[in-house]
Amino acid sequence: MFPILLKKAIQDAGFDLTLGTDGEWLRIGISGLEGYAWVLPSGKGALVALQSEPPAGEFQLVTWTDVPMPNGAVRAFRCASAADLYQALRRVRVLVAEKPPLPEQQLAAKLASIPKTEAEAIVKQRIGQEKFREMLMDYWDGRCAVTGLAVPELLRASHAKPWKDATDKERLDPYNGFLLAVHLDALFDRGLMTFTDDGEAEFSPVLAPEALRMLVPGADCLRLRRVTDGHRPYLEWHRERVFRRG
């Protein structure tokens, strides 16, 4: 029998479809999306198998599984508890949503119902940014990617490669940005803060030391909670094109 706590974690993470079993693995999906994943109870937690290779650093992948992986799966990772499974599947949900229908297709469907007006461009951007924020709220578990702050009203979806410079796909790529507390969002957006490929925060010399101390106590210790290969090209773009070096 499939553990109740794991079932609840799967459902709470947004996987509302049970698509059958492949061997001992339970195949799960999301209404309206073609992608899926597999879950196998293991100890107090579970193994999760994926259809495609996640970016390096996204999950702590395993090199073996308790039973053979299901057909169609290429990688698997382990969750130590039901709580870990819930948090991981929220991130998997964002990655699954990149498969058909793609986020830009979902956005196009919303925009198709909007009449053309002089403010069309502004409306399109607002809707797109709302969609982007929804994705980042899921990906970062509703917490600031740096501080862990969990107050939705004080969190912003910050693009690394700005909306005006990005393609439609890049605008809705969950790796092109971070969920940040409002003060960090302001710094990041205006090029007064950036991040290294390892996630360490770097602050612009344009920002006076006194102002930095007031805004970000302990600035030397700030870093992103997680960085993957998917984030790094956008971080490089931000460092080269947005960050103010003086």
LINZI-V947703 format. One record per pair of residues at least 24 apart in sequence whose ideal C-beta (glycine too) atoms are under 6 Angstrom apart, sorted by sequence separation. I is the first residue (numbers start at 1). J is the second residue. D is the distance in Angstrom with one decimal. If there is no record, write none. Layout:
[[I,J,D] [I,J,D]]
This chain:
[[42,66,5.5] [49,73,3.8] [107,131,5.8] [133,157,3.8] [155,179,5.4] [156,180,5.7] [199,223,4.6] [50,75,5.1] [132,157,5.1] [199,224,3.5] [156,182,5.8] [49,76,4.3] [154,181,5.8] [158,185,4.7] [154,182,5.3] [199,227,4.2] [47,76,5.3] [48,77,5.7] [156,185,3.8] [195,224,5.7] [158,188,4.9] [47,78,5.5] [158,189,5.9] [38,70,5.1] [149,181,4.8] [183,215,5.7] [46,79,5.2] [145,178,4.2] [45,79,4.4] [145,179,5.2] [147,181,5.5] [6,41,6.0] [38,73,6.0] [45,80,4.6] [139,174,5.1] [197,232,5.1] [45,81,4.9] [144,180,5.7] [44,81,5.7] [144,181,4.5] [3,41,5.5] [125,163,6.0] [146,184,5.9] [206,244,4.9] [45,84,6.0] [46,85,5.1] [135,174,4.8] [140,179,4.2] [6,46,5.5] [132,172,5.8] [195,235,5.5] [204,244,4.4] [94,135,5.3] [205,246,4.9] [24,67,5.0] [128,171,5.7] [136,179,4.3] [94,138,5.3] [194,238,5.4] [25,70,4.6] [94,139,4.7] [194,239,5.0] [23,70,5.9] [22,70,3.5] [90,138,5.0] [91,139,5.5] [194,243,4.1] [90,141,6.0] [191,242,4.5] [191,243,4.9] [191,244,4.2] [87,141,5.4] [37,92,5.6] [175,230,3.5] [175,231,5.0] [176,234,4.7] [35,96,3.8] [33,96,5.7] [35,99,4.1] [104,168,4.7] [34,99,5.7] [104,169,5.9] [34,100,5.4] [104,172,5.6] [103,172,3.9] [9,82,4.5] [13,86,5.2] [161,234,5.2] [12,86,5.7] [160,234,3.8] [160,235,5.9] [6,82,5.5] [9,85,4.5] [13,89,3.6] [146,222,5.7] [161,237,4.8] [5,82,4.0] [9,86,3.9] [13,90,4.9] [160,238,4.3] [14,93,4.8] [145,224,5.4] [94,174,5.0] [145,225,5.8] [58,228,4.6] [57,228,4.1] [55,228,4.1] [56,229,4.3] [55,229,4.2] [55,230,3.8]]
